[in-house]
Structures are given as C-alpha cells and as structure tokens.
Amino acid sequence: LPKRFFILGGGPIGVELSQCFARLGSKVTLVEMMPNILTREDDEISYALRKSIEIEGVDVHVKTACKEIVIKNGKYFMICEKNGQKQEIEFDNILVAVGRTANTKGFGLENIGIKLDPHGKIVVDHYLRSVTYKNIYACGDVVGPYQFTHAAAHQAWYCSVNALFSPFKKFKVNYRTMPWCTFTDPEIARVGLNEREAIEQN
C-alpha cells in the first residue's frame, strides 16, 4: 500500500482507484487537467462525486497540468502547474490513468492499408465492417466509441451476425441504450444519453 499515491487523470479509472486507495489508507492526490473530474458526466454529478471523495480525504486538483517528475534525495515529486503557478507534490507511487489507445500496431494492418483514425482506431461503417475491406469486421477497443467490456460484447454480436449473413441480412450497430457505470461510492450509472448529451443533440 503506497503511503503517498499520486493519480494522474480524473476519468472513471482514476476516480475509482483514488477512492479505493484512500479507503485503504493511502494519502491520495488526484490531478486532472480539465475543469472537473469525470468530464463525460453532467456537471452536477461530477461535482457531487468530487465533493464526496474530497470528504474521504482525496486531495483533488483540477485545471492542473503535470509537467515533470523530479527526484530529490531519493524522493519523488510531481511538478504541477495551475494558473501559471508551479507546485511540487511528493509521492511514493504513481498511477497514470489518462486513457487508453487502440492496440492496432504489429498485426500487419498497415501492410494491407486498413484505414485508421487519428487515434489509431480501425475505421468501420455502421455494420462494423472496415471501410477499407468490407470482409474485415472489427469490434471492441480497436474501434470504440466505448472502451467497456459489455460494449465489446455488444459489438461482437453485430460482427458475428453480419459476417455470417451479409449480404442477405445485416444489422446496423445500435448504441442508444448503452449502460454506463463508474464504480465509486456513490455509484454513477446511466443508460443511454445523459442530460448534457441530450441537450447537445437537441
């Protein structure tokens, strides 16, 4: 158990583990460069959870950028910057939870010209077929838009059925009722759009 645990990133993984390690007894510092944690949730939900984990002892820093790690006398410090002011935060262990990238390198996709988006994900159509070759299907983290196990399983059904029965019958993948949960206390859960997303889409 780290005595001083530094968590970089205020998304679901960073927030879940910050609360978990604080409850286990670590002094946790959570740093997020955006204006709040859990930026894909409605503002009042993110704010309520932030207050909850702060009450439990998590030291939350938002609108804060991590610049570098320095070692002084065998101790680790993260140099952070907020509003032009620099701050040193001492830590023993660090968790970098700033997102994942699609693992699409080293499989020969570049040799056959499979189209990837700027984030390295395979570009697919509504039937989860590669836009480059219609006989290649992809699902899960390598296509997005969600990096959830249940989303990959959902997409796998469409890939399997479309690969087996196309062109006679095919189904467009549907994300309208995608379940979404952040395993904190209190838990944050929803199915489909949140309020902000609904407003953005009219």
Backbone as CSV, one residue per row, in Angstrom:
resi,resn,N_x,N_y,N_z,CA_x,CA_y,CA_z,C_x,C_y,C_z
1,LEU,0.852,-1.196,0.000,0.000,0.000,0.000,0.883,1.238,0.000
2,PRO,0.809,2.076,-1.053,1.635,3.283,-1.056,1.196,4.275,0.017
3,LYS,2.163,4.870,0.676,1.833,5.883,1.689,1.282,7.130,1.017
4,ARG,1.968,7.597,-0.025,1.519,8.758,-0.803,1.322,8.296,-2.240
5,PHE,0.075,8.271,-2.679,-0.274,7.740,-4.001,-0.732,8.888,-4.888
6,PHE,-0.049,9.085,-6.011,-0.370,10.159,-6.957,-1.114,9.537,-8.130
7,ILE,-2.307,10.037,-8.415,-3.098,9.532,-9.536,-3.262,10.647,-10.553
8,LEU,-2.793,10.376,-11.746,-2.847,11.340,-12.840,-4.009,10.970,-13.749
9,GLY,-5.057,11.794,-13.745,-6.226,11.542,-14.580,-7.482,11.368,-13.754
10,GLY,-8.491,12.214,-14.025,-9.737,12.193,-13.267,-10.887,11.551,-14.001
11,GLY,-10.588,10.579,-14.860,-11.648,9.810,-15.509,-12.124,8.701,-14.587
12,PRO,-12.960,7.784,-15.099,-13.509,6.733,-14.248,-12.452,5.904,-13.506
13,ILE,-11.396,5.474,-14.185,-10.386,4.637,-13.533,-9.653,5.416,-12.448
14,GLY,-9.237,6.638,-12.752,-8.545,7.447,-11.765,-9.391,7.729,-10.542
15,VAL,-10.675,8.028,-10.766,-11.571,8.360,-9.654,-11.885,7.122,-8.824
16,GLU,-12.177,6.003,-9.494,-12.473,4.770,-8.764,-11.299,4.363,-7.870
17,LEU,-10.094,4.380,-8.431,-8.935,3.932,-7.663,-8.501,4.950,-6.618
18,SER,-8.766,6.233,-6.845,-8.429,7.227,-5.822,-9.266,6.999,-4.575
19,GLN,-10.550,6.743,-4.750,-11.412,6.483,-3.598,-11.035,5.163,-2.924
20,CYS,-10.754,4.166,-3.728,-10.384,2.848,-3.194,-9.121,2.944,-2.335
21,PHE,-8.057,3.566,-2.850,-6.803,3.632,-2.112,-6.896,4.557,-0.907
22,ALA,-7.731,5.594,-1.001,-7.944,6.456,0.173,-8.593,5.642,1.285
23,ARG,-9.538,4.790,0.946,-10.205,3.958,1.949,-9.269,2.901,2.527
24,LEU,-8.292,2.485,1.728,-7.312,1.510,2.219,-6.238,2.161,3.090
25,GLY,-6.168,3.502,3.072,-5.246,4.192,3.959,-4.160,5.013,3.299
26,SER,-4.129,5.065,1.972,-3.129,5.899,1.296,-3.538,7.367,1.353
27,LYS,-2.535,8.236,1.350,-2.785,9.675,1.161,-2.790,9.890,-0.352
28,VAL,-3.965,10.114,-0.914,-4.136,10.136,-2.367,-4.239,11.570,-2.878
29,THR,-3.465,11.844,-3.931,-3.574,13.099,-4.664,-4.039,12.765,-6.077
30,LEU,-5.152,13.363,-6.500,-5.713,13.143,-7.832,-5.589,14.436,-8.629
31,VAL,-4.935,14.371,-9.785,-4.727,15.567,-10.611,-5.387,15.384,-11.971
32,GLU,-6.188,16.372,-12.350,-6.902,16.377,-13.630,-6.695,17.727,-14.295
33,MET,-6.374,17.724,-15.590,-6.129,18.998,-16.283,-7.412,19.704,-16.730
34,MET,-8.536,18.978,-16.770,-9.806,19.576,-17.159,-10.429,20.303,-15.965
35,PRO,-11.507,21.087,-16.183,-12.117,21.849,-15.083,-12.762,20.994,-13.994
36,ASN,-13.018,19.717,-14.278,-13.606,18.852,-13.255,-13.236,17.411,-13.548
37,ILE,-13.494,16.519,-12.605,-13.307,15.092,-12.835,-14.510,14.578,-13.623
38,LEU,-14.381,13.391,-14.179,-15.478,12.735,-14.911,-16.167,13.688,-15.879
39,THR,-15.422,14.194,-16.827,-15.929,15.233,-17.737,-17.004,14.731,-18.698
40,ARG,-17.212,13.419,-18.802,-18.273,12.922,-19.681,-19.613,12.802,-18.958
41,GLU,-19.613,13.142,-17.670,-20.864,13.130,-16.908,-21.416,14.555,-16.830
42,ASP,-22.677,14.684,-16.424,-23.255,16.003,-16.204,-22.479,16.708,-15.092
43,ASP,-22.381,18.024,-15.191,-21.558,18.801,-14.252,-21.946,18.582,-12.796
44,GLU,-23.249,18.586,-12.507,-23.648,18.450,-11.100,-23.308,17.067,-10.542
45,ILE,-23.304,16.047,-11.406,-22.936,14.691,-10.978,-21.441,14.637,-10.666
46,SER,-20.629,15.175,-11.579,-19.172,15.196,-11.363,-18.819,15.969,-10.102
47,TYR,-19.466,17.099,-9.921,-19.174,17.942,-8.766,-19.546,17.223,-7.463
48,ALA,-20.708,16.560,-7.445,-21.150,15.849,-6.239,-20.178,14.734,-5.875
49,LEU,-19.715,13.989,-6.875,-18.770,12.911,-6.576,-17.427,13.481,-6.112
50,ARG,-17.012,14.560,-6.737,-15.760,15.197,-6.311,-15.816,15.589,-4.838
51,LYS,-16.915,16.211,-4.424,-17.054,16.598,-3.018,-17.037,15.372,-2.121
52,SER,-17.655,14.290,-2.573,-17.712,13.058,-1.788,-16.315,12.471,-1.562
53,ILE,-15.499,12.402,-2.620,-14.161,11.812,-2.432,-13.228,12.762,-1.685
54,GLU,-13.473,14.067,-1.807,-12.672,15.013,-1.025,-12.953,14.859,0.471
55,ILE,-14.214,14.612,0.819,-14.577,14.384,2.215,-13.851,13.145,2.753
56,GLU,-13.644,12.165,1.860,-12.940,10.942,2.256,-11.426,11.120,2.293
57,GLY,-10.939,12.309,1.956,-9.516,12.577,2.086,-8.721,12.650,0.801
58,VAL,-9.356,12.466,-0.353,-8.630,12.576,-1.620,-8.368,14.051,-1.901
59,ASP,-7.112,14.384,-2.150,-6.711,15.755,-2.470,-6.851,15.944,-3.979
60,VAL,-7.931,16.605,-4.410,-8.253,16.736,-5.835,-7.753,18.079,-6.360
61,HIS,-7.011,18.025,-7.468,-6.534,19.228,-8.151,-7.073,19.199,-9.571
62,VAL,-7.935,20.168,-9.926,-8.441,20.275,-11.295,-7.800,21.488,-11.964
63,LYS,-7.946,21.558,-13.275,-7.298,22.613,-14.076,-5.801,22.653,-13.765
64,THR,-5.225,21.480,-13.581,-3.823,21.370,-13.192,-3.101,20.457,-14.176
65,ALA,-1.978,20.924,-14.682,-1.191,20.148,-15.640,0.058,19.598,-14.963
66,CYS,0.346,18.336,-15.204,1.572,17.720,-14.699,2.681,17.960,-15.712
67,LYS,3.803,18.481,-15.247,4.896,18.861,-16.141,6.044,17.862,-16.148
68,GLU,6.490,17.435,-14.963,7.604,16.503,-14.911,7.729,15.898,-13.526
69,ILE,8.437,14.776,-13.484,8.756,14.126,-12.215,10.228,14.394,-11.929
70,VAL,10.505,14.819,-10.703,11.893,15.039,-10.295,12.178,14.185,-9.055
71,ILE,13.438,13.824,-8.914,13.874,13.046,-7.756,14.850,13.898,-6.959
72,LYS,14.534,14.089,-5.674,15.398,14.854,-4.784,15.673,14.017,-3.545
73,ASN,16.935,13.741,-3.304,17.324,12.941,-2.132,16.558,11.627,-2.047
74,GLY,16.367,10.982,-3.180,15.678,9.701,-3.213,14.169,9.788,-3.099
75,LYS,13.603,10.993,-3.094,12.152,11.171,-3.006,11.621,11.665,-4.350
76,TYR,10.380,11.250,-4.662,9.752,11.600,-5.934,8.807,12.782,-5.757
77,PHE,8.876,13.705,-6.723,7.993,14.865,-6.716,7.426,15.066,-8.121
78,MET,6.115,15.343,-8.184,5.493,15.728,-9.452,5.439,17.252,-9.476
79,ILE,5.943,17.827,-10.561,5.857,19.271,-10.751,4.560,19.548,-11.512
80,CYS,3.642,20.249,-10.865,2.344,20.572,-11.461,2.245,22.077,-11.668
81,GLU,1.383,22.451,-12.601,1.178,23.874,-12.872,-0.306,24.174,-12.966
82,LYS,-0.727,25.217,-12.224,-2.114,25.673,-12.271,-2.106,27.194,-12.283
83,ASN,-2.784,27.782,-13.263,-2.843,29.243,-13.409,-1.454,29.878,-13.394
84,GLY,-0.495,29.217,-14.034,0.861,29.749,-14.116,1.698,29.546,-12.866
85,GLN,1.118,28.965,-11.829,1.841,28.717,-10.579,2.297,27.260,-10.538
86,LYS,3.567,27.052,-10.175,4.098,25.695,-10.070,4.011,25.207,-8.638
87,GLN,3.795,23.898,-8.515,3.675,23.264,-7.208,4.360,21.903,-7.276
88,GLU,5.045,21.519,-6.196,5.661,20.203,-6.095,4.811,19.333,-5.180
89,ILE,4.469,18.148,-5.647,3.686,17.207,-4.836,4.507,15.934,-4.680
90,GLU,4.804,15.584,-3.434,5.604,14.392,-3.164,4.724,13.148,-3.252
91,PHE,5.299,12.064,-3.771,4.566,10.801,-3.856,5.530,9.627,-3.770
92,ASP,4.970,8.463,-3.462,5.745,7.225,-3.434,5.491,6.379,-4.677
93,ASN,4.225,6.321,-5.104,3.840,5.574,-6.301,2.907,6.434,-7.134
94,ILE,2.895,6.151,-8.436,2.049,6.930,-9.343,1.237,5.986,-10.225
95,LEU,-0.005,6.380,-10.485,-0.854,5.690,-11.447,-1.176,6.693,-12.541
96,VAL,-0.818,6.359,-13.776,-1.150,7.215,-14.917,-2.420,6.653,-15.542
97,ALA,-3.521,7.378,-15.353,-4.840,6.934,-15.829,-5.408,8.002,-16.748
98,VAL,-4.732,8.227,-17.863,-5.136,9.305,-18.775,-5.748,8.776,-20.071
99,GLY,-6.240,7.546,-20.034,-6.898,6.994,-21.217,-6.076,5.902,-21.861
100,ARG,-6.723,5.212,-22.776,-6.085,4.103,-23.484,-6.099,4.372,-24.975
101,THR,-5.220,3.704,-25.678,-5.208,3.801,-27.132,-5.456,2.418,-27.711
102,ALA,-5.973,2.400,-28.903,-6.262,1.126,-29.563,-4.960,0.404,-29.889
103,ASN,-4.929,-0.892,-29.638,-3.748,-1.700,-29.918,-3.882,-2.272,-31.332
104,THR,-3.487,-1.479,-32.333,-3.651,-1.892,-33.729,-2.309,-2.007,-34.462
105,LYS,-1.213,-1.883,-33.752,0.100,-1.972,-34.399,0.671,-3.375,-34.236
106,GLY,1.421,-3.795,-35.247,2.104,-5.077,-35.171,1.297,-6.260,-35.665
107,PHE,0.127,-6.020,-36.223,-0.715,-7.109,-36.716,-0.726,-7.172,-38.249
108,GLY,-0.007,-6.262,-38.897,0.036,-6.237,-40.355,-1.063,-5.413,-40.992
109,LEU,-1.838,-4.691,-40.180,-2.915,-3.875,-40.753,-2.359,-2.815,-41.703
110,GLU,-1.186,-2.270,-41.333,-0.573,-1.245,-42.190,-0.127,-1.832,-43.530
111,ASN,0.178,-3.139,-43.556,0.629,-3.778,-44.805,-0.491,-3.919,-45.829
112,ILE,-1.735,-3.982,-45.349,-2.860,-4.120,-46.284,-3.663,-2.835,-46.405
113,GLY,-3.169,-1.767,-45.747,-3.780,-0.452,-45.922,-5.072,-0.231,-45.177
114,ILE,-5.315,-0.958,-44.079,-6.525,-0.738,-43.290,-6.536,0.703,-42.790
115,LYS,-7.632,1.396,-43.015,-7.736,2.803,-42.616,-7.904,2.913,-41.105
116,LEU,-7.052,3.761,-40.490,-7.130,4.047,-39.060,-7.463,5.517,-38.877
117,ASP,-8.152,5.833,-37.780,-8.431,7.238,-37.492,-7.213,7.859,-36.798
118,PRO,-7.239,9.166,-36.503,-6.072,9.808,-35.883,-5.674,9.221,-34.532
119,HIS,-6.584,8.464,-33.884,-6.270,7.853,-32.587,-5.819,6.403,-32.736
120,GLY,-5.625,5.951,-33.978,-5.165,4.587,-34.213,-6.257,3.543,-34.218
121,LYS,-7.533,3.964,-34.182,-8.644,3.014,-34.204,-8.987,2.650,-35.647
122,ILE,-9.465,1.426,-35.832,-9.883,0.976,-37.154,-11.183,1.693,-37.513
123,VAL,-11.214,2.285,-38.701,-12.417,2.993,-39.151,-13.380,1.964,-39.741
124,VAL,-14.586,1.900,-39.135,-15.601,0.935,-39.569,-16.883,1.668,-39.944
125,ASP,-17.747,0.957,-40.677,-19.051,1.529,-41.024,-20.069,1.139,-39.943
126,HIS,-21.357,1.393,-40.213,-22.410,1.103,-39.231,-22.618,-0.387,-38.991
127,TYR,-22.018,-1.216,-39.860,-22.139,-2.671,-39.712,-20.876,-3.280,-39.104
128,LEU,-19.954,-2.400,-38.662,-18.667,-2.771,-38.062,-17.733,-3.444,-39.070
129,ARG,-17.922,-3.095,-40.355,-17.001,-3.547,-41.395,-15.937,-2.485,-41.592
130,SER,-14.720,-2.900,-41.803,-13.673,-1.951,-42.141,-14.091,-1.189,-43.395
131,VAL,-13.854,0.124,-43.406,-14.210,0.893,-44.605,-13.249,0.588,-45.749
132,THR,-12.130,-0.050,-45.431,-11.149,-0.401,-46.464,-11.538,-1.688,-47.167
133,TYR,-11.855,-2.718,-46.368,-12.247,-4.021,-46.913,-13.527,-4.465,-46.213
134,LYS,-14.592,-4.670,-46.994,-15.893,-4.985,-46.404,-15.960,-6.400,-45.818
135,ASN,-14.956,-7.234,-46.054,-14.959,-8.578,-45.472,-14.157,-8.655,-44.168
136,ILE,-13.681,-7.514,-43.689,-12.974,-7.464,-42.409,-13.848,-6.710,-41.418
137,TYR,-14.175,-7.361,-40.308,-15.009,-6.775,-39.253,-14.142,-6.533,-38.015
138,ALA,-14.500,-5.537,-37.242,-13.746,-5.235,-36.019,-14.699,-4.762,-34.938
139,CYS,-14.347,-5.074,-33.682,-15.162,-4.636,-32.556,-14.280,-4.441,-31.336
140,GLY,-14.840,-3.783,-30.319,-14.115,-3.581,-29.066,-13.305,-2.301,-29.065
141,ASP,-12.277,-2.272,-28.223,-11.463,-1.068,-28.048,-10.815,-0.594,-29.346
142,VAL,-10.574,-1.502,-30.294,-9.899,-1.101,-31.528,-10.779,-0.280,-32.451
143,VAL,-12.098,-0.212,-32.161,-12.967,0.644,-32.964,-13.675,1.706,-32.129
144,GLY,-13.817,1.478,-30.793,-14.570,2.424,-29.975,-16.048,2.322,-30.328
145,PRO,-16.882,3.278,-29.996,-16.551,4.513,-29.294,-16.444,4.345,-27.789
146,TYR,-16.793,3.136,-27.277,-16.748,2.903,-25.836,-15.674,1.867,-25.527
147,GLN,-14.984,2.055,-24.422,-13.982,1.074,-24.003,-14.519,0.315,-22.788
148,PHE,-15.624,-0.396,-23.026,-16.257,-1.204,-21.993,-16.285,-2.649,-22.476
149,THR,-16.142,-3.576,-21.539,-16.245,-4.989,-21.896,-17.622,-5.293,-22.473
150,HIS,-18.672,-4.760,-21.847,-20.019,-5.046,-22.342,-20.272,-4.413,-23.708
151,ALA,-19.579,-3.300,-24.016,-19.726,-2.693,-25.348,-19.071,-3.583,-26.401
152,ALA,-17.920,-4.161,-26.055,-17.245,-5.072,-26.985,-18.110,-6.309,-27.244
153,ALA,-18.738,-6.826,-26.186,-19.618,-7.991,-26.351,-20.825,-7.632,-27.227
154,HIS,-21.364,-6.435,-27.007,-22.487,-5.941,-27.815,-22.081,-5.874,-29.290
155,GLN,-20.906,-5.298,-29.549,-20.429,-5.191,-30.935,-20.120,-6.562,-31.532
156,ALA,-19.637,-7.476,-30.709,-19.273,-8.806,-31.213,-20.479,-9.516,-31.825
157,TRP,-21.667,-9.316,-31.227,-22.872,-9.922,-31.797,-23.085,-9.402,-33.221
158,TYR,-22.992,-8.081,-33.404,-23.193,-7.492,-34.730,-22.136,-7.987,-35.712
159,CYS,-20.882,-8.042,-35.265,-19.819,-8.543,-36.141,-20.113,-9.972,-36.599
160,SER,-20.462,-10.836,-35.644,-20.706,-12.251,-35.958,-21.880,-12.426,-36.909
161,VAL,-23.008,-11.810,-36.569,-24.211,-11.969,-37.382,-24.012,-11.359,-38.764
162,ASN,-23.424,-10.167,-38.814,-23.213,-9.525,-40.117,-22.213,-10.296,-40.967
163,ALA,-21.167,-10.835,-40.357,-20.182,-11.612,-41.112,-20.808,-12.906,-41.655
164,LEU,-21.696,-13.517,-40.880,-22.316,-14.777,-41.299,-23.399,-14.585,-42.355
165,PHE,-24.208,-13.539,-42.229,-25.411,-13.451,-43.053,-25.402,-12.353,-44.119
166,SER,-24.408,-11.467,-44.098,-24.342,-10.432,-45.138,-23.957,-11.109,-46.460
167,PRO,-24.509,-10.718,-47.570,-25.347,-9.547,-47.833,-26.846,-9.818,-47.697
168,PHE,-27.234,-11.055,-47.312,-28.662,-11.385,-47.252,-29.377,-10.612,-46.153
169,LYS,-28.701,-10.484,-45.004,-29.276,-9.753,-43.882,-28.129,-9.156,-43.084
170,LYS,-28.270,-7.887,-42.713,-27.247,-7.252,-41.887,-27.907,-6.219,-40.989
171,PHE,-27.233,-5.931,-39.870,-27.794,-5.055,-38.852,-26.811,-3.938,-38.522
172,LYS,-27.329,-2.710,-38.458,-26.511,-1.582,-38.013,-26.357,-1.643,-36.504
173,VAL,-25.128,-1.402,-36.026,-24.892,-1.430,-34.589,-25.645,-0.272,-33.934
174,ASN,-26.231,-0.545,-32.765,-27.068,0.428,-32.081,-26.523,0.658,-30.674
175,TYR,-26.211,1.914,-30.351,-25.658,2.257,-29.033,-26.653,3.057,-28.179
176,ARG,-27.924,3.143,-28.588,-28.876,4.020,-27.889,-29.058,3.689,-26.425
177,THR,-28.936,2.438,-26.044,-29.186,2.052,-24.652,-27.930,1.478,-23.992
178,MET,-26.773,2.060,-24.308,-25.526,1.557,-23.734,-25.459,1.864,-22.237
179,PRO,-25.341,0.836,-21.376,-25.194,1.078,-19.938,-23.815,1.676,-19.640
180,TRP,-23.751,2.503,-18.622,-22.537,3.238,-18.277,-22.477,3.339,-16.763
181,CYS,-21.388,2.902,-16.156,-21.310,2.947,-14.698,-19.889,3.274,-14.252
182,THR,-19.766,4.136,-13.263,-18.500,4.409,-12.599,-18.631,3.833,-11.195
183,PHE,-17.728,2.913,-10.854,-17.860,2.138,-9.619,-17.224,2.862,-8.438
184,THR,-17.869,3.944,-8.054,-17.468,4.715,-6.886,-18.584,4.602,-5.853
185,ASP,-18.407,5.269,-4.731,-19.460,5.317,-3.726,-19.747,6.781,-3.465
186,PRO,-20.874,7.339,-3.910,-21.962,6.638,-4.588,-21.612,6.284,-6.031
187,GLU,-22.248,5.222,-6.533,-22.047,4.840,-7.926,-22.720,5.853,-8.840
188,ILE,-22.138,6.009,-10.011,-22.752,6.854,-11.036,-23.128,5.923,-12.180
189,ALA,-24.401,5.888,-12.522,-24.830,4.972,-13.573,-25.896,5.624,-14.432
190,ARG,-25.908,5.217,-15.685,-26.929,5.685,-16.612,-27.047,4.695,-17.747
191,VAL,-28.128,4.838,-18.507,-28.306,4.064,-19.722,-28.613,5.061,-20.820
192,GLY,-27.827,5.021,-21.878,-28.034,5.953,-22.975,-27.470,7.330,-22.681
193,LEU,-28.114,8.362,-23.210,-27.616,9.727,-23.104,-27.775,10.289,-21.704
194,ASN,-26.832,11.146,-21.305,-27.065,11.937,-20.097,-27.724,13.249,-20.518
195,GLU,-28.015,14.108,-19.551,-28.741,15.344,-19.866,-27.969,16.236,-20.834
196,ARG,-26.655,16.399,-20.575,-25.858,17.277,-21.419,-25.820,16.771,-22.864
197,GLU,-25.619,15.455,-23.039,-25.589,14.890,-24.387,-26.929,15.051,-25.093
198,ALA,-28.018,14.899,-24.347,-29.354,15.052,-24.938,-29.559,16.498,-25.409
199,ILE,-29.130,17.467,-24.607,-29.250,18.877,-24.983,-28.412,19.158,-26.229
200,GLU,-27.174,18.631,-26.245,-26.284,18.862,-27.396,-26.881,18.306,-28.688
201,GLN,-27.629,17.209,-28.562,-28.227,16.569,-29.756,-29.666,17.020,-30.014
202,ASN,-30.086,18.068,-29.264,-31.461,18.561,-29.395,-32.496,17.465,-29.131
